[in-house]
């Protein structure tokens, strides 16, 4: 209940006249793996392992470098790759946990809304009667994602850094790692159907 109330407060400034919240919530705080992790985890281990092996080599740990050569361009070149590797292996999970506490979802009588107060405040919304599709992804524990647009391939140029961050706020809202995703799915489905039935046609 406290989570729901904080999410209502978080989206309040985004509501238009006559708009009211019918559901609000946040992503589940625990670590939840997504289908992208099936590729990201082995890729991150390969990247991170190679970067550490490279850095150890130029530091002379394998006996391949002399002491006066250790602070070379090779060492500096390898540092960003080591850091990126560590982020992809484990750092992104800490970042996701930080973002989850700052991400709020809402379904109103008119729209679906995502508000995220991360490094900067971001908001994405879409009118329910114009949602092109509803895609439900649910696990055995009832936690899942609700997408309102067809997902893009993981390595699509349009996803950018979103491929590394499931909580990335795009142009169309996505509810990620929400509990009881089934009930939210049916709520949005009913609202969309009612909105389309009452929408005037010309």
N, C-alpha and C positions, 0 to 999 in steps of 0.2 A: 504493500500500500504506500509506503514511504517513497519507494522508487517511482511508482506511478505519479504520485503528487509532485515529485521533483521534476519529472518529465513534463507534466502539465505546465508547471511554472516556466520551464525552459523554453517551451514553444509559444507561450502566451503572447509575446510581442510580435509573433509572426501571423497571428490570426486576424482575419478581416472582419468587418462588421457582420454580425449575424452568424459567425462561424463558431462552432462549439466542438470540444474534444469528446469523442466517444470511446477512445482507447488511447492509452499512452504507456510507454515502457522503455526499458533500456536493454542492451545486449546482456546476456548472461555472463557473469564475470569470470567464470572458469575458462581454462584453455580448451578450445574446441577446434578440432582439425577439420579442414575443408578439402574438397576434391583437388584444389590447386596444390595442396601440400603433398599429394602423391608425386608431383613433379618437383616441387620446391625443395623438399627434404633431401632427396638424393642429389639434386643439383647443388644445394648449399653445402653438402658434405664434400662433394668433389671440388667445388670452388674453394671452400675454406681449407681443405686439406692441401690442395696444390699451392695456395697462397702461403700457408705456413711452411711447407716444404721449400718453396722458393726463398722465403725470408731466412730460413735456417741455413740454406746453402750460401747465400751471399754474406751471412754473418760468420761463415767459416765453421759451422758446427759439423759439417761433413769433411772438414779438412781441405776444402776446395778454395779457400780464400786466405790470404795473409792478413795479419793484424792491421797493417797500414792500409789495406784495401777495404776494410770492413765498412767504413762510413762512405760508401760509394753511392753513385746514382742508383744502383740496383737496390740498395736498402730503402732509399726514399721511394723508389718506384713501387716497391712491394707493400709498403705500409697501407695505402688506401685499399688494396685488394684484400689484405688481412682484415681490416676493419669492416669492409663490406661483407666478407665471408662470415665474420662473427655476428654481424647484425642479422643476416639471413638465417643462420643456424639457430640462434637463440634470442638475439636482441629484439627481433620483430614481435616475439610473444610478449615481452615486457612492454613494448610500445603499444601493442594491441590492448593489453590490460589497462594501460594509461588512457587510451582513447575510449575504451568501453565506459569508463566512469564519466566521460564527458560527451557521450553520444546519447541522444534522446530521439525516440520515435513517437509519432502520433498519427492517429486516424481521426479526422474530423468529419462532420456531416458533409464536407465538400472535397477535402483533399487528403492525401497521405504526405507526411512531412518528416524530414530528418533534420535535426539541428545538432551540430557538433561544435563544441567549444574547445578545440585543440589549440594548436599554435595560433590559430586565428578562428574566428567564428565563421562557420559555413552552414548554409541552409539549402536544401533541395526540396521541392514539392511538386506534386502533380495532381490535377483535378481527377477525382475518382471516375467521373463519367467519360474521361478521355484516356484512361489507362488502356494501353494496347493489349496487355495480357497479364495474367496472374500466374506466377510460377512458384509452387511450394516445394521446398526441400526440407524434409523432416527426418530426424534421427529417431532411434528407438526410444529415447527419453523424452520425446516431444519437443525438443529444442531444434530449431531450424532457421531457415531463411525464407523470406517472402520477397520475390522479385517482381517488378512491374514492367520489365522490359526483357527481351531475350538477352542472356549473358553473352558477352563477346569472348572469343578465344583468348586464352591466358596471355599469349604473346602478341596480341593485337596492338598496333601502334596507338589506337584510340584509348587503350587502358592506361598507358604510361606506367607510373609507379603503383597504380591500382592493382597490378598483378601481384605486387608484394604485400598489399595491405587490403584485406577483405572489407575493412571498415571505411575505405576511401569513399568520400562523398562525390558522386558523379552528378550528371545532369538529371537523371531520374532516380528517385529514392529507392533504396533497397533496405529492408529490415533484416539485419544479420544477427544470428545467434539469439533469437527471441524464444522465450518459453511459451509453450502451448500455441505453437504456430498454427495449428489447425483452426483454433477458434478465431484467430486474427484473420486467417484466410477467408473463412466463411463470413465474417463481419464485413470485410472489404467487398467480397462477392455480392452480398445482399445489398450493400450501399450502392455499388456500381449498377446493379440491375434496377434498383429503384430510381436512381438518377437518370438512367437512360430511358426508362419508361415515362418519366415526367418531363423529359427534355423536349421542348417544342420543335416540331419539324416544319420546314417551309417548302 
